Amino acid sequence: MGHPPGNTLTAEQRNDALLLWHYQQMRHTLRPCTVAIGLGTHDLGVAAEAANLYLRGFAPRIVFTGGPNTSRPDAFPRGEATHFAEHAVALGVPESAILRELNARNTGENITFSRDLLTDAGVQVRSVLLVSTPYMERRAYATCRKVWPAVGIVCASARTDLHKYLEAVGDHRLVINSMVGDVQRVIQYPKRGFAEPQPVPEEVRDALQRLITAGFDQRLVA
């Protein structure tokens, strides 16, 4: 079965994507947290990693958060959180350990609505295990630091490399467009009050601009 059109990348584009990929990963040491939050996205791998961490004892409960997915709506017709929760249950997580947040449409809402859901459920949260795609860890961290500063944060994602991830998802342009959009948000969102500032090396900024110039601009914010 062939890849979607547009999956051919130049060597420079792959190298630039790799810079963004490594920049986003926080490389936190895993430790037990009050709750894991699986952030909605186009990739069921987030649900699989959240389930893996639950089964290894890193969190006693999981919140899956996310409404409709705009990138792959056909893949998640009932919303991200619903499909993620079902996938985790299929992997061995008991339904009783899962909370579903069905309305969030962006990362700020993912975290804010999850916080409110946990408060309503009477869960006193001291620390959160933020589970995201590998190329979104830093943005998730910066957002959580802004909207939920009282909790300790551990970022986690599936341990894989960029090549394997691109092949697993299949749509290379979707992934790199998403990566570009996430790094741009790391830079832009602190100015809008949506996230805590993060250091951004010049080589990352340069790689970001080259990818935008090359046409990977589908997920940019104005």
N, C-alpha and C positions, 0 to 999 in steps of 0.2 A: 504494500500500500504506500503510495507516494506521499511526500510532504506537501503541505499547502504551498501555493505560489508565494514567491518572495522569501523563501528560506535560505537562499544563497547569500552568504555574508562575505565581505572582503576580510582579509587578514587584519587590516587596521580596525574595522568595525568590531571584530571579535576581541581584539586586544583592548579596545575602548570599553566594550561591554564588560570585560573581565575586571577592569579598574573599578567600574561602578559596582559590580558584584561584590568584590572584596571590601570596598568602602562601606557598604551597607551592613556588613556582618559585624556584630558587636563582640563576638567571641567571649560571651559571658560563661563563667563556670556554673554548671547546673547545680541547683540546690532545691530542697523541698520548699514549696510555696503554698499559701493558703488556697489559691485557685489558679487553674490554667485558663487563659482566654484564647480561643482559636479565632483569629481574625479572618473575616470573610474575604474571599478572593476567587480567582478563576481556577484554583488548584486544590484538588481534594487531598493533596499531599499534606496540607496544613492539618486537616482532620486526622490523617494517619499519624502524623507526628504528635499531635495532642493526645491521641489514644496511646501511643507508645510511651509517652512520658507519664500518663496516668497509670498505666500498667506497671511501670517501673517504680512507682511510688513517689513521684515528684509533686503530685497534687492530688487531693482527695476528691476534687470535683472539677468539671470543665464547663465554662460558658462558651457556647458557639454563637457568634454574633454576625449578623449580616442579612440584609434583605435581598432584593433582586440584584443579579450580577449583570452589569452593562456590557462587559467584555464577551461573555459567553452565556447569554440568556437561555439558549436552548439546553445548556448543560445543567442549569439549576432552575427549572421552571417553578419550583415551589420555594425558592429563596435559598441563599447560601447556608444559613444556620440549620435549616431543616435537612438539607442534603448532607451537610457535614456531620450532624448528630447521627443520622442514620448510618453513615459510613463508620463512625466511631463505634456504634453499637455492634455493627457487623464484625468489627475487629476485637470485640470482647469487653467493651466498656459498658457497665450496666446503665440502663436508662435512668435509674435513680441518681446517678452521679452527674447527670447532664442538665444544664439549664440552657434554654434557647432564647436568644434575643433576636427578634425577627424584623426589626425596623431600620437598623442602621444602614446608612448609605455612604459613609466615609469613615476614615479611621478615627477621627475625633468622636463621631457618634458611636462607633464600635466600643470605644473605651468608656465614654460617658454613660451610654445606655446600659452597658454591662455593670458598671459601678452601681447604677440605680437599681438594676435588677437584683444584684447581690444584697444591697441594703434592704430592699423590700423582702428578700428571703431570710433576713436576719443573720446573714453571714458577716462576721467581723473580719475584714480583710487587712492583713498586715503586709502581704507580698503577693505579687502576681507574676505568673509565668506567661509571658506574651509569646504566643506561637504564631509565626507568620511565614510567608515565603522567605527563602534565603536572601532575596534582594530587597527586603523591606524591613529588616530588623531595626536599622537605625531610625528610620522614619517612625516606626511604631514606638520606639523608645522615646524619641523627642516629643511625640504627641502625648504619650502617657505622663511624661515628666511635667508637661504643661497642665493637663486637665485633671490629673490625679496625683499631685506631688507628694501626698502623705504616705504612699505605699512604696515598698521596695520593689524593684523591677529586675526580672531576669528574662532576657530575650533568648528565644530558641527557634530553631528551624531544622528541617531535614538536613542531615550532613551529606552533601553531594557537591559535585563540581558543576561549573556552568555548562560544559559540554553535555554531561549526562542530563542535566535539568532541561536544556533545550530539546534534547531528543525525547525525553519523557513527555513534555508538554506537546511537542510536535510543531506548534506554530511559533517559529523563532521570532517573527516580527512582533507578535503579540507580547512575548516576554520582554524583548528589548524596548519596545514602546513603553511598557509598564515600568521597566527599570529607569528609563529616562524620566518619566513622569514622577517617580518616587524621589529620585535624587533632586530634581528641580524643586519639589515640595520641601525637601530638607532645607534647601537654600531660601525659598520664598516664604514659607509659612511662619517662621518666627517674626517676620516683619508684619504679618497680619494678626499676630497674637494667637496662632493656632498650635504652636510647637515651641519647645525650648531650642535655642541656637545650638548648632553643632559645628565643630571645626570641619572645614572642607578644603582639602589640599588643592593647590593649583592644578596638579595633574588630573584630578578628578573633574574640576571645572572645565578644563580643556577638553577632556574626553567627552564630557556631557555636550559641549557645544559642537564638537565634530559630529556626534551622532544626530543631534538636532539638524545640523546642516545637511546631513546625509538623508534626511527625511523621516527620522524616527521621532515624530512630533505629534503623534495621535493622542497622547495622554497628558499633554502640557496644560497647565492652568494659565489663564490670561494674565 
